[in-house]
Amino acid sequence: MKKILVLFTLTGLFGCFENKAQNKVATNVPTYGYKELIPTRTQEQVEQFATQFLSYHHYQKFKLDDNFSSKVWDNFLKDVDGGHSYFTEADVESFEKYRNGIDEDLLEGDLTAPFEVFNLFRLKYKDRHDKIMALLNKPFDFTVDETVEVDREKASWAKSEEELDEVWRKIVKSQVLDLKLSGSKDSAIVATLKDRYQRWESRIAKWRSEDVFQTFMNAFSESIDPHTNYMIPSTAAQFNIEMSQSVEGIGASLKNEGDYVAIAEVIPGGPLFKNGKAVKNDRIVAVAQGDNSAWQDIVGWLTDDAVKLIRGTKGTVVRIRLLPGDAPAGGTTKELRLVREKVKLEEAVAKGEVVPFKHNGKDYKLGVIDIPMFYRDFEDARKGGDFQSTTKDVKRFLSEFKNKGVEGVIIDLRNNGGGSLTEAINLTGLFITKGPVVQRRDNNGGVDVESDTDPELVYNGPLVILQNRFSASASEIFAGAIQDYKRGVIVGEKSFGKGTVQQLVDLDQFLLSPRTASTDKKASANVGFDQKEKYGQLKLTTEKFYRVTGNSTQRKGVSADINLPTPFDPEEMGESSQPAALPFDQINSSNYEKTNIINDKLIGKLQEKYNERLNSDPAMKQLVEDLAEYRKIKDITVVSLNEAKRKQEREEHEKHRNAVNKLSTGEKDGKDRDLILSESERILCDLITIK
């Protein structure tokens, strides 16, 4: 944070918060009822301040112009009506007058445009809710051959309310059919959907001006990059509580994504992590308490409300019904039974085992280390005593492997979302003598090189790093360094591609601190910020990671030397799938010495042997076929509203999803541990043999 605070002394940043919006006369702005929401003076101040603050301190030097304004506007409309299901073409055209003026509005503290849009949206929502409730009182004919588009993000805006009526008739019919095929009775289906839509309407009716403000500010901040956002005071307070307390629950952070409560992260060491059958972006559609209670549908719930339902007393049972995040349209759900408990760090630590493995008629002894996250007990480390860390645990495993005659080692980084940068650097040091591991560049262009300075080489034998698309951040730093030093072979999928660093700024502390305003009340008032007010928090990107070669890990991540079967296209999953993700770029290479243990010729031989198995091994051949079929169906967004056809579609989709489950959760396949790990062990055996 110290780099930001130095820049806080810039003059001229804090005397400019005259509310120009109050001097700006809005013409022909319609007035809406339904408890019209109006921006506050504080929100106008924060809009101005955040705009200038991000302009100064964000890593990305963005230009406030018509092009940027248009991006912000598109983001906001997407956040309000991303499914193109409430506004008509005429409504959207009436908002076009604001498209190219958002940049000036941000600087002037003018929130007229977003509040006009949202106030109209609430009226449209209320009207649509009444029509849907009436629609649910009528029966549907599921023998008719008709279809529905379930992903309306790219659909054209409806030309009339009548066209929207037909869109919604099909949407509701599809929802009824989903519940029907899941085994619900007709009366229960109607009750569930009425309750769901009533809850949605209540949610919209209860929105406050700060909710509209946060939505708009995030449409702005996420136009800069996807990891920059603004939290209103209540959201910031909840965030801080969750960061500082250990809460008993299922061990997941949640987020609202459209109408769903989705898993933002599976927290290592929690019940969901240990269950192993849920991953990031899966959607929770229902929750049940204990083993026998009825399911509570939570589609349309706010995250805060869902968390209250999921949390509970340690040792009690909660069941959740999940719709996989990558499930094709009309996909089926899966049910998980979890016992609530606090997240246990001891469950999230690295685990090592010696694996006897037979390959091509020869017996091998392999060491496998699973690292779910990069952890370090910073408090104990500061005290100078013994402390737990990823590097210490892995070093212990490597010593045990040596004593047991292990011939090669696999480091499993699948689904490892990162953690301590210090540990990524120190862990790399176990496999090299010493040298740079990662470079960091700040928003002023300054570059720091982080190095392993310990000359001890703990393990110099055959090494395979296994990663997938959810291996990110610190995982990418470690894997990238191993690859750049030619120290080991990277197998699996291309990693996530998050090469940026974020910092959190508490606006309450910052705006009212001596750095920005005198402790004298009169001076503070001159700046324009009220000490009794709450201003929220900003999270912004301040640095970027670069490999020792000078290549950024941003967007491109770490490419595997041997690519194993994957259900994902890199452009549809990971950092590169985000429209506003910062670009890949390069800086100068750092001075480092390659080991040359791994070379192109060796990789070529490993690839040849892998290709042979891919064409001959029955399990691998079946996996490839299943994934090929899955890729064909996962992008299908038009589903049948005929019951017999829809049932057949669901069964077909689910059959091919089984292959994806084995990849994303490490699900065991018969006698094999899991197909991807088994294949990685074969590659390691080949590496041992060729070497």
C-alpha positions in Angstrom: 0.0 0.0 0.0 2.9 2.4 0.6 3.4 3.1 -3.1 -0.2 4.3 -3.3 0.1 6.4 -0.2 3.1 8.2 -1.6 1.0 9.3 -4.6 -1.8 10.5 -2.3 0.2 13.7 -1.7 -0.5 14.9 -5.2 -1.8 18.4 -5.1 -5.0 19.4 -6.8 -6.7 16.0 -6.4 -8.9 16.9 -3.5 -10.0 20.4 -4.2 -12.0 19.7 -7.3 -15.1 18.1 -5.9 -17.6 20.8 -6.6 -20.8 19.1 -7.5 -21.1 20.2 -11.1 -24.1 17.8 -11.5 -26.2 20.1 -9.4 -25.5 22.9 -11.9 -26.3 20.8 -14.9 -29.9 21.1 -16.1 -31.4 17.8 -17.3 -33.9 18.3 -20.1 -36.6 16.0 -21.2 -35.8 13.5 -18.5 -38.9 11.5 -17.7 -40.0 11.0 -14.1 -41.1 7.5 -13.0 -43.1 6.3 -10.0 -42.7 3.1 -8.0 -40.6 4.8 -5.3 -38.2 6.6 -7.6 -34.6 6.2 -6.6 -32.5 9.4 -6.4 -28.7 9.6 -6.0 -27.3 11.1 -2.9 -24.7 13.9 -2.5 -22.2 11.4 -1.1 -22.6 9.1 -4.1 -21.9 12.0 -6.5 -18.8 12.8 -4.5 -17.6 9.2 -4.6 -18.2 9.0 -8.3 -16.0 12.0 -8.9 -13.3 10.9 -6.5 -13.2 7.3 -7.6 -12.9 8.4 -11.3 -9.9 10.6 -10.6 -8.3 8.2 -8.2 -8.4 5.3 -10.7 -7.1 7.6 -13.4 -4.1 8.3 -11.2 -3.4 5.0 -9.6 -4.7 2.1 -11.7 -2.1 0.1 -13.5 -3.9 0.6 -16.8 -3.7 4.1 -18.1 -7.2 4.5 -19.5 -8.5 7.5 -21.4 -11.9 9.0 -20.5 -13.4 9.5 -24.0 -16.4 8.6 -26.1 -15.1 5.1 -26.7 -14.6 4.4 -23.0 -17.9 6.0 -22.3 -19.6 3.6 -24.7 -18.0 0.6 -23.0 -19.2 1.7 -19.6 -22.7 2.2 -21.0 -22.9 -1.2 -22.6 -21.6 -2.8 -19.3 -24.3 -1.0 -17.3 -27.1 -2.0 -19.7 -25.8 -5.6 -19.5 -25.8 -5.5 -15.7 -29.4 -4.2 -15.6 -31.0 -6.2 -18.4 -28.3 -8.6 -19.7 -31.0 -11.0 -21.0 -32.7 -8.4 -23.1 -35.9 -9.4 -21.4 -37.4 -6.2 -20.0 -36.5 -3.3 -22.2 -37.7 -2.9 -25.8 -35.7 -1.6 -28.7 -37.5 1.8 -28.3 -36.5 2.0 -24.6 -32.8 1.3 -25.4 -32.9 3.9 -28.2 -34.2 6.5 -25.8 -31.1 6.0 -23.6 -28.7 6.5 -26.5 -28.4 10.2 -25.7 -26.3 9.2 -22.7 -23.9 6.8 -24.4 -21.1 9.2 -25.3 -21.5 11.5 -22.3 -20.7 9.1 -19.4 -17.0 10.2 -19.3 -18.1 13.8 -18.5 -20.7 12.5 -16.0 -18.1 10.5 -14.2 -15.8 13.5 -13.8 -18.7 15.8 -12.8 -20.5 13.5 -10.4 -23.6 13.3 -12.5 -25.7 10.1 -12.0 -28.8 11.1 -14.0 -28.3 8.5 -16.7 -28.0 5.3 -14.6 -30.8 6.3 -12.2 -33.1 7.0 -15.1 -32.4 3.6 -16.7 -32.9 1.7 -13.4 -36.0 3.5 -12.4 -37.6 2.6 -15.7 -36.3 -1.0 -15.3 -38.1 -1.3 -12.0 -41.4 -0.3 -13.6 -40.8 -2.7 -16.4 -40.0 -5.4 -13.9 -43.1 -4.8 -11.8 -45.3 -5.0 -14.9 -43.5 -8.2 -16.1 -43.9 -9.8 -12.7 -47.7 -9.3 -12.8 -47.9 -10.9 -16.2 -45.8 -13.9 -15.2 -47.9 -14.5 -12.1 -51.0 -14.6 -14.3 -49.2 -16.9 -16.7 -48.4 -19.4 -14.0 -52.1 -19.9 -13.4 -52.5 -21.4 -16.9 -51.6 -24.9 -18.0 -48.8 -25.6 -20.5 -48.9 -28.1 -23.4 -45.6 -30.0 -23.5 -46.6 -32.0 -26.6 -46.2 -29.0 -28.9 -43.0 -28.8 -30.9 -41.4 -25.5 -30.1 -38.1 -24.3 -28.8 -36.7 -21.5 -26.6 -33.5 -19.5 -26.6 -32.1 -19.8 -23.1 -29.1 -17.5 -23.6 -30.6 -14.1 -24.6 -27.4 -12.0 -24.0 -26.8 -11.8 -27.8 -30.5 -11.6 -28.7 -31.8 -8.5 -30.3 -34.0 -6.2 -28.2 -37.6 -6.9 -28.7 -39.5 -4.5 -30.9 -42.6 -4.5 -28.8 -44.1 -5.5 -25.4 -46.1 -8.2 -27.3 -42.9 -9.7 -28.5 -41.5 -9.8 -25.0 -44.8 -11.4 -23.8 -44.0 -14.3 -26.2 -40.4 -14.5 -25.0 -41.5 -14.8 -21.4 -44.2 -17.3 -22.2 -41.4 -19.6 -23.5 -39.1 -18.8 -20.6 -41.7 -19.7 -18.0 -42.7 -22.8 -19.9 -39.1 -23.9 -19.9 -38.7 -23.4 -16.2 -41.9 -25.4 -15.5 -40.6 -28.2 -17.7 -37.2 -28.2 -16.0 -38.9 -28.7 -12.6 -41.3 -31.3 -14.1 -38.4 -33.4 -15.4 -36.7 -33.1 -12.0 -39.6 -35.0 -10.5 -41.7 -32.1 -9.0 -45.5 -32.3 -9.0 -47.5 -29.8 -10.8 -48.8 -28.1 -7.7 -45.3 -27.9 -6.3 -43.9 -26.5 -9.5 -46.4 -23.6 -9.6 -45.8 -22.9 -5.9 -42.0 -22.9 -6.4 -42.1 -20.6 -9.4 -44.6 -18.2 -7.8 -42.4 -18.0 -4.7 -39.3 -17.5 -6.9 -40.8 -14.6 -8.9 -42.4 -13.0 -5.8 -38.9 -13.0 -4.3 -37.4 -11.5 -7.4 -40.0 -8.7 -7.4 -39.5 -8.0 -3.7 -35.7 -7.9 -4.3 -36.1 -5.3 -7.0 -38.6 -3.3 -5.0 -36.2 -3.2 -2.1 -33.3 -1.9 -4.1 -31.9 1.3 -2.7 -30.0 4.1 -4.4 -26.7 2.7 -3.2 -27.4 -0.6 -5.0 -27.9 1.3 -8.3 -24.8 3.3 -7.6 -22.7 0.2 -6.9 -24.0 -1.4 -10.1 -23.1 1.7 -12.2 -19.7 2.2 -10.5 -18.8 -1.5 -11.2 -19.9 -1.1 -14.8 -17.3 1.8 -14.9 -14.5 0.1 -13.0 -14.8 -3.3 -14.8 -14.5 -1.4 -18.1 -10.9 -0.8 -16.9 -10.2 -4.4 -15.9 -12.3 -7.2 -14.5 -10.5 -7.2 -11.1 -11.3 -3.6 -10.3 -14.5 -2.8 -8.4 -16.2 -0.6 -5.9 -18.0 -1.7 -2.8 -20.7 0.4 -1.1 -20.3 0.7 2.7 -22.6 -2.2 3.5 -20.9 -4.5 1.0 -17.5 -3.4 2.3 -18.5 -4.1 5.9 -19.7 -7.7 5.0 -16.5 -8.3 3.0 -14.3 -7.3 5.9 -16.3 -9.5 8.3 -15.8 -12.5 6.0 -12.1 -11.8 5.6 -11.5 -11.5 9.3 -13.7 -14.2 10.8 -13.9 -18.0 10.4 -17.5 -18.8 9.6 -19.0 -22.2 9.9 -20.5 -23.3 6.6 -19.6 -25.2 3.5 -16.3 -23.4 2.7 -17.1 -21.4 -0.4 -17.3 -17.7 -1.3 -20.5 -17.0 -3.3 -21.5 -14.4 -5.9 -24.6 -13.3 -7.7 -24.4 -14.2 -11.4 -27.6 -13.3 -13.3 -30.5 -15.0 -11.4 -28.2 -17.5 -9.7 -26.1 -17.7 -6.6 -22.8 -19.1 -7.9 -19.6 -20.4 -6.3 -16.9 -17.7 -6.7 -14.3 -19.9 -5.0 -14.1 -23.2 -3.3 -12.1 -22.5 -0.2 -9.3 -25.1 0.5 -9.9 -26.9 3.7 -13.7 -26.5 3.8 -16.4 -29.2 3.4 -17.0 -28.4 -0.3 -13.3 -28.7 -0.9 -13.1 -32.1 0.8 -16.3 -33.3 -1.0 -14.5 -32.7 -4.3 -17.5 -32.5 -6.5 -18.1 -28.8 -6.9 -15.9 -26.2 -8.7 -15.8 -22.5 -9.3 -18.9 -21.1 -11.2 -21.2 -24.0 -10.3 -24.6 -22.5 -9.4 -26.5 -23.4 -6.2 -30.2 -23.7 -7.2 -31.7 -25.1 -3.9 -30.7 -25.7 -0.3 -32.1 -28.2 2.3 -31.4 -28.5 6.0 -30.5 -31.9 7.4 -31.2 -35.1 5.7 -35.0 -35.1 5.5 -36.2 -31.5 5.1 -37.7 -30.1 1.9 -35.7 -28.3 -0.7 -35.7 -24.4 -0.6 -35.4 -23.0 -4.1 -32.9 -20.1 -4.1 -32.9 -19.1 -7.7 -33.1 -15.3 -7.7 -31.9 -14.9 -4.1 -29.2 -12.4 -3.2 -25.9 -13.8 -2.0 -26.3 -12.4 1.5 -29.7 -14.2 1.9 -28.3 -17.5 0.5 -25.3 -17.4 2.9 -27.7 -17.1 5.9 -29.4 -20.2 4.7 -26.2 -22.2 4.0 -24.4 -21.2 7.2 -25.3 -23.0 10.4 -24.1 -24.8 13.5 -20.9 -26.8 13.3 -21.7 -30.5 12.8 -25.1 -30.1 11.2 -26.0 -31.3 7.7 -26.9 -29.1 4.8 -27.7 -30.3 1.3 -27.2 -28.2 -1.8 -28.4 -28.8 -5.3 -25.9 -27.6 -8.0 -26.3 -26.8 -11.6 -22.8 -27.1 -13.1 -21.4 -23.8 -14.3 -20.5 -25.3 -17.7 -23.7 -27.4 -18.0 -25.3 -27.1 -21.4 -28.8 -25.5 -21.7 -31.3 -27.6 -19.9 -28.7 -29.6 -18.0 -29.5 -31.6 -14.9 -28.5 -30.8 -11.3 -26.5 -32.8 -8.8 -27.0 -33.0 -5.0 -24.3 -32.8 -2.4 -24.6 -33.6 1.3 -22.2 -31.6 3.4 -21.5 -31.3 7.2 -21.0 -27.7 8.3 -17.6 -26.9 9.9 -15.0 -24.2 10.0 -12.5 -24.1 7.3 -9.5 -26.1 8.5 -6.2 -25.0 7.2 -4.7 -28.4 8.0 -7.1 -29.8 5.3 -5.8 -27.3 2.8 -2.1 -28.1 3.1 0.0 -30.0 0.7 -0.2 -33.8 0.7 2.4 -36.2 -0.5 2.4 -39.9 -1.2 4.6 -42.6 -2.8 2.8 -44.3 -5.6 3.9 -47.7 -7.0 3.2 -47.5 -10.8 3.6 -50.0 -13.5 4.2 -48.7 -17.0 5.2 -50.7 -20.1 5.8 -53.7 -18.0 8.2 -52.0 -15.6 7.6 -51.0 -12.0 8.3 -47.4 -10.9 8.1 -45.6 -7.6 6.7 -42.1 -8.0 6.2 -39.3 -5.6 3.0 -37.2 -6.0 2.5 -33.9 -4.1 -0.9 -32.2 -4.3 -0.8 -28.5 -3.5 -4.3 -27.0 -3.2 -3.0 -23.5 -2.4 0.1 -21.6 -1.6 -0.1 -21.0 2.2 2.2 -19.4 4.7 1.6 -18.5 8.4 2.8 -14.9 8.2 2.2 -14.2 11.9 4.4 -17.0 13.2 6.9 -16.3 10.5 7.3 -12.7 11.8 7.8 -14.0 15.3 10.8 -16.0 14.0 9.8 -19.4 15.3 8.7 -22.5 13.5 5.7 -21.9 11.1 3.7 -23.8 8.6 4.3 -23.1 4.9 4.0 -24.8 1.5 7.7 -24.8 1.0 8.5 -26.5 4.3 5.9 -29.2 3.8 7.0 -29.9 0.2 10.6 -30.0 1.3 9.7 -32.6 3.9 8.0 -34.7 1.3 10.9 -34.5 -1.0 13.2 -35.7 1.8 10.9 -38.6 2.5 10.7 -39.5 -1.2 14.5 -39.6 -1.4 14.7 -42.0 1.6 12.1 -44.2 -0.1 13.9 -44.4 -3.4 11.3 -42.3 -5.5 12.4 -42.0 -9.1 10.4 -39.0 -10.2 8.0 -36.4 -8.7 4.7 -34.9 -9.8 3.5 -31.6 -8.4 -0.3 -31.4 -8.8 -1.5 -27.8 -9.1 -5.0 -28.5 -10.5 -7.6 -26.0 -9.2 -4.9 -24.2 -7.2 -6.0 -20.5 -7.4 -2.8 -19.1 -5.9 -2.0 -17.6 -2.5 1.3 -16.5 -1.1 3.8 -15.1 -3.6 6.6 -15.7 -1.1 5.8 -19.4 -1.1 5.7 -19.6 -4.9 9.2 -18.1 -5.0 10.6 -20.3 -2.2 9.0 -23.4 -3.6 10.7 -22.8 -6.9 14.0 -22.6 -5.0 13.7 -26.2 -4.0 14.2 -27.2 -7.6 16.9 -24.7 -8.7 20.1 -23.5 -7.1 19.2 -19.8 -7.1 18.1 -17.0 -9.3 15.1 -14.7 -10.3 11.6 -16.3 -10.1 9.2 -13.5 -11.0 9.2 -9.8 -12.0 6.7 -7.2 -10.9 6.0 -3.9 -12.7 4.0 -1.1 -11.1 1.8 1.5 -12.7 4.7 3.9 -13.1 6.8 1.3 -15.0 9.1 0.4 -12.1 10.2 -3.2 -12.2 11.2 -5.3 -9.1 12.7 -8.8 -9.5 11.8 -11.4 -6.8 14.5 -14.1 -6.5 15.3 -17.3 -4.8 18.5 -16.6 -2.8 19.0 -20.0 -1.2 21.6 -22.0 -3.1 20.3 -25.3 -1.7 19.0 -27.7 -4.4 16.6 -30.0 -2.6 15.5 -32.1 -5.6 17.1 -32.4 -9.0 15.4 -35.5 -10.4 12.6 -35.9 -13.1 9.8 -33.5 -12.4 6.3 -33.0 -13.9 4.0 -30.1 -13.0 0.3 -30.9 -13.5 -2.0 -27.9 -14.0 -5.5 -27.1 -15.4 -7.4 -24.0 -16.5 -8.2 -23.2 -12.8 -4.5 -23.0 -11.8 -3.9 -19.3 -11.3 -1.7 -16.5 -9.9 1.0 -18.0 -7.6 0.5 -21.4 -9.3 1.4 -19.8 -12.6 4.4 -18.0 -11.2 5.8 -21.4 -9.9 4.9 -23.4 -13.1 6.2 -20.6 -15.3 9.6 -20.5 -13.5 10.0 -24.3 -13.6 9.3 -24.1 -17.4 11.6 -21.2 -18.1 14.5 -22.7 -16.2 13.9 -25.9 -18.2 13.6 -27.7 -14.9 10.5 -29.7 -15.4 7.7 -30.7 -17.8 4.3 -28.9 -17.6 1.4 -31.1 -18.5 -2.4 -30.6 -18.5 -4.1 -27.5 -19.8 -3.2 -23.9 -20.3 -3.4 -22.1 -16.9 -5.9 -19.3 -16.0 -3.8 -16.3 -17.1 -4.2 -14.0 -14.1 -1.0 -11.9 -14.1 -2.2 -8.9 -12.1 -2.0 -7.7 -8.5 -4.8 -5.9 -6.6 -4.9 -3.7 -3.6 -7.8 -2.6 -1.4 -8.3 1.1 -0.5 -10.7 1.9 2.4 -12.2 5.2 1.3 -13.4 5.9 4.8 -9.9 5.9 6.2 -8.3 7.5 3.2 -10.7 10.4 2.6 -10.8 11.4 6.3 -7.1 10.8 7.1 -4.5 13.5 7.7 -3.0 12.6 4.3 -6.0 14.0 2.5 -7.7 16.3 4.9 -6.7 18.3 8.0 -7.9 17.1 11.3 -9.4 20.5 11.7 -13.1 20.1 11.0 -13.3 23.3 9.0 -10.5 22.2 6.7 -12.1 18.8 6.3 -15.4 20.5 5.3 -13.6 22.5 2.7 -12.5 19.2 1.0 -16.2 18.3 0.9 -16.2 15.0 2.8 -18.3 14.5 5.9 -16.6 12.6 8.7 -20.0 11.1 9.7 -20.4 9.5 6.2 -19.3 6.1 5.0 -17.7 6.0 1.5 -17.0 2.3 0.9 -14.0 0.6 -0.6 -12.1 0.4 -3.9 -10.2 -2.6 -5.1 -7.9 -1.8 -8.0 -5.1 -3.4 -10.0 -1.7 -1.8 -9.2 0.9 -4.3 -10.5 1.5 -6.9 -13.2 3.5 -10.1 -13.0 6.1 -11.1 -15.6 8.1 -14.3 -16.0 11.9 -14.3 -15.8 11.8 -14.3 -19.7 10.0 -11.0 -19.6 6.7 -12.6 -20.8 3.6 -11.6 -18.8 1.4 -14.4 -17.4 -1.6 -12.1 -18.1 -4.1 -13.6 -20.5 -1.7 -16.2 -21.9 -1.0 -18.0 -18.6 1.5 -20.9 -18.7 1.1 -23.2 -21.7 1.5 -26.9 -21.1 4.4 -28.7 -22.8 2.1 -31.8 -23.1 -1.5 -30.8 -23.6 -3.9 -33.3 -22.1 -7.6 -33.6 -23.0 -9.7 -30.5 -22.0 -13.3 -29.4 -22.3 -12.4 -25.8 -22.4 -11.5 -23.4 -25.2 -8.9 -20.9 -23.6 -11.0 -18.0 -24.9 -14.1 -19.1 -23.1 -12.6 -19.8 -19.7 -10.0 -17.9 -17.8 -8.6 -14.4 -17.9 -8.6 -14.1 -21.6 -12.4 -14.6 -21.7 -12.9 -11.3 -19.9 -13.4 -8.5 -22.5 -11.6 -5.8 -20.3 -8.8 -8.1 -19.1 -5.4 -6.2 -19.3 -3.4 -7.2 -22.4 -0.4 -9.6 -22.6 2.9 -7.8 -23.0 6.6 -8.2 -22.4 9.4 -6.5 -20.6 13.2 -7.2 -20.6 14.3 -10.7 -19.6 16.0 -11.0 -16.2 19.4 -12.6 -15.9 19.0 -16.3 -15.2 20.7 -19.6 -16.1 18.6 -22.4 -17.6 19.3 -25.9 -16.3 18.6 -27.4 -19.8 17.3 -30.6 -18.1 14.3 -30.3 -20.4 14.8 -29.5 -24.1 12.7 -29.5 -27.3 14.0 -32.9 -28.4 13.0 -34.5 -25.1 9.5 -32.9 -25.2 9.1 -34.2 -28.7 9.8 -37.8 -27.6 7.4 -37.4 -24.7 4.7 -36.1 -27.1 5.2 -39.0 -29.4 4.7 -41.6 -26.6 1.6 -39.7 -25.3 0.1 -39.6 -28.8 0.5 -43.3 -29.1 -1.5 -43.8 -25.9 -4.1 -41.3 -27.0 -4.7 -43.5 -30.1 -4.6 -46.9 -28.3 -5.6 -46.6 -24.6 -9.4 -47.3 -24.4 -10.0 -45.0 -21.4 -8.2 -42.1 -23.0 -9.9 -42.7 -26.4 -13.3 -42.6 -24.6 -12.4 -39.5 -22.8 -11.4 -37.7 -26.0 -14.6 -38.8 -27.7 -16.8 -37.7 -24.7 -15.1 -34.3 -24.7 -15.5 -33.8 -28.4 -19.3 -34.5 -28.0 -19.5 -32.3 -25.0 -17.9 -29.4 -26.9 -20.5 -29.8 -29.6 -23.4 -29.6 -27.2 -22.3 -27.2 -24.5 -22.8 -24.2 -26.7 -26.3 -25.2 -27.7 -28.6 -22.5 -26.3 -31.8 -23.5 -28.0 -33.7 -26.3 -26.2 -37.0 -28.0 -26.9 -40.2 -27.3 -25.0 -41.6 -30.7 -26.0 -41.3 -32.9 -22.9 -40.2 -36.1 -24.7 -37.5 -34.3 -26.7 -36.3 -32.2 -23.8 -35.9 -35.4 -21.7 -33.8 -36.9 -24.5 -31.7 -33.8 -24.8 -31.0 -33.8 -21.0 -30.0 -37.5 -21.0 -27.6 -36.9 -23.9 -26.0 -33.9 -22.3 -25.5 -35.6 -19.0 -23.9 -38.7 -20.6 -21.1 -36.5 -22.0 -20.8 -34.4 -18.9 -19.5 -37.4 -17.0 -16.2 -36.9 -18.8 -16.0 -33.3 -17.7 -16.7 -34.3 -14.1 -13.6 -36.6 -14.1 -11.5 -33.7 -15.3 -12.8 -30.9 -13.1 -13.1 -32.8 -9.8 -10.6 -35.6 -10.1 -13.4 -38.1 -9.9 -12.1 -41.6 -9.9 -12.9 -43.8 -12.9 -13.2 -47.4 -11.9 -9.8 -48.8 -10.8 -7.9 -45.7 -11.9 -7.1 -42.9 -9.5 -8.2 -40.3 -12.1 -7.5 -40.4 -15.8 -5.5 -37.2 -16.0 -3.3 -38.0 -13.0 -2.8 -41.5 -14.3 -1.7 -40.1 -17.7 0.6 -37.6 -16.0 2.2 -40.5 -14.1 2.8 -42.3 -17.5 4.4 -39.2 -18.8 6.7 -39.0 -15.8 7.7 -42.7 -16.3 8.6 -41.9 -19.9 10.6 -38.9 -18.7 12.5 -41.2 -16.2 13.1 -43.7 -19.0 14.2 -41.2 -21.7 16.4 -39.4 -19.2 
